[in-house]
């Protein structure tokens, strides 16, 4: 498992994996850099190589497109898109000899619909979808490559966005989802787990939306109210 910051959260995840009967090696690396990617996959090779890669590094900095500097663009693209490409190519090298592997890219409905004031984030997540389809066609036998596209998830980031919109979780979920509640991190994790299991062996090159029906209701704007509140 890799993390860039927040060692306490990495330790907590390691504890949970251990309690579930798993074994976890924790690596601190910035996968937006070549050095970080090399460190991560050197550590993976030392314990037998990569079987499953979940690309979930991401960064979304809100700003009108005309205020996005080249530095803001590069930072977000490097974190959210370039890292996935670099990690995926390294993983494919390690998986090739095993003839069985999984890559899952964590995209977003922002990559499908676009999101106002998150133009770079939307572009990066859309790029992940294109990358997923291309890598699925290039993948060696036994390797599947898919993307998961969540809507608003009950995380610190999701909850802060709802607060920014001046909403409560309950009001937002009733108005902007079919299920009437936010997607939970566990639900996203279970979907990824399915894709990584033998049950997902015939699924590749796909983008699977998990958003409680949010995108069905919102048409072209996943987050109505952002424009009014910005």
N, C-alpha and C positions, 0 to 999 in steps of 0.2 A: 504494500500500500504506500502510495506517495502523498506527501503533503508539502506545501510551500511554507505556510505559517500556521500558527495555532497548534502548537505541540500538544496542548492539553486535549484538544479535540481528537487528534491523531491517537493519543494514548487511550482515550475512551473508546474509540473505534476498535483498537487493538484488543482491549479488554472484552468487548462484546463478541468479537470474532473468537477469542479464546474460550469464552463461556459457551459458545455454540459448538465447540469441538474443533474449531479450525486452528490453523497456524498462520501467523502473520509476521512478515518482516517489514518494518517501517523504514522508508527512505525519505529523507528531506531533500527535495530537488525542485528547482524552478523549471518546469517543462516548456516554458516559453523561450528557453535558451538551449543552445546545442550542448553545453556542458551538463545542464540538468538532465536532458534526455539521455545522454551517454551514461551518467551516473545511475539513473533509474534502471536502464537495461543491463548494465554491468552487474548490478545487484540481482536482477532477475536471473541472469545467466548463471550466477553463482549458486542458485538454488534450483537449477534444472530448466531454466528458460521460461518463456511466456506461453501460457495456454489460453488465457483470456485477457483482453485489454478493454477497459472502459475509459473512454476519453471524456472526462467530466470537468476539466479545467475551464473556467469561464470568467468573464469580466464584462459587466455592463455599466458604462458611465453615461448618465443621462445628460443630453445637451441638444439644442437645436443643431441641425446638420451644418448650418453656416458657421457655428461656433466650434466645430470639431477641428482641432489642430492636427497637423501631421503626426505629432507625438501621441496624441490621444488615439488616433487611428491605428498606429503601429502597435501601441501597447495592447489594445483590445484584440486586434487581429492576431498578434503573436500568441496571446494567451488562449484565445478561444478557437482559433483555426489552425495556425501554423503548428502549434503544439500537437494537435490531433494528427496532422499529416506526418510530422517527424516521428511521433510515437508509433503510429500505425506501420510505417515502413520498417522501423526497427522490430516491431512485433512480428510482422510478416516474415522477416528473415529467421526469427527464432521458431516460428510456428511451422515453417515450410517442411522441415524434416520430420515433424511430429505427425503430419497429415490429419490434424484435427485441431481446430482453434476457433475462437470467437473474438470479434471486435464489435463493440457497441459505442456509438458516438452519441453523446447527449446534446441534442439540438433543442429546438423550442418551437412553439407555434409562431413565435416572432420570425423564424426563418421561413415560414410558409406564408404568413400574412403581412409581415412587416409591422413595426411598432413605432409610433411617433416618438420623437426625441430619443430613440434608441436605434438610430440608423446604422451605426457601426456594429452594434450587437446583432441587429437583424441581419446585416450582411454576413457576419461571421457564422451565424446559425444557418443561414441559407447555404453558405459555402460548405458547411458540414454535411448538408444533405447531398449536394453534388459530389463531394468527396466520398461519401458512403456508397453511392451508386457506382462511381468509377472504380473504387477499390474492390467492390463486390465482383465486378467483371474481371479484375486482374488477379483476384485471390487464387492461391493454389488449391487443389482439391482438399476438401475437408474444412476449409476456413469459410465462415460466413461473416458478413459485414452488414450491420443494420444501424439504424438511427432511431432513437426515442425522442419524441417531441412533446414535452409536457406543456401544459398551460401554467396558470398560477398555482404554485405549490406552497403548502404550509411550511415554509422555512422562514428564517430570519429575513431574507431578502423579500420574500413574498409578503410577509406581514408588514414590513416597512413600506412597501409600495402601497398596500391598502391604507395604511396610516397617512401616507402622502396624499392619497386621493380623498382624505377626509371621510373614509368609510369605516365601518366595522366589518369584521370577517363575515358575520352572519348576513348583514345586509348585502355585501358584495356578492356573496355566494348565491343568495336567493335571486338576485337580479341578473347575474352574469354566468350562471352555469345551469345545466339541465338537472344535475344531481342535487343541487342545493347545498353543496359543501365543497371545500377545497380538496384538491388531490393531496394525499399525504406522501412524505418521502418514502415510507415503507411500500406504498403501492407502486411508485416508480421503481424502487429497488427490486420488487418482486417481478415486474415486467422484464427488467434487465436480466434477472436470474433465469427466467423462462427462456429468453433468447439465447442465453449461454449454456443451457442444458441440452441434453440429447433431443428433447422434444422440439427444439428450435432448429434442428439440423437442416430442414428444407426451407427455412425462411432466410433469405438474403437479399440485400439491395433494397430493403423496405424502410419506410419511415412510418413509425407507429405512434399515433397521437394518443396521449393520455391527458385529458383536460376536463373531464366531467361534462363534456358537451359545450365547453366555453366557446370554441371556435364556430360551432353551429349557430350560436345565438349572435355572435358579434360580427359576422361577415368579415369585412376587410379590416376592422380595427379591433385587435385583441383586447385593448384596454381603453374602452370609452371613458372619458373623463380626464385622461392625461392632458389633452389639449386645453381643456377648460381650467385645469389646475396648474398650468405651467405658465 
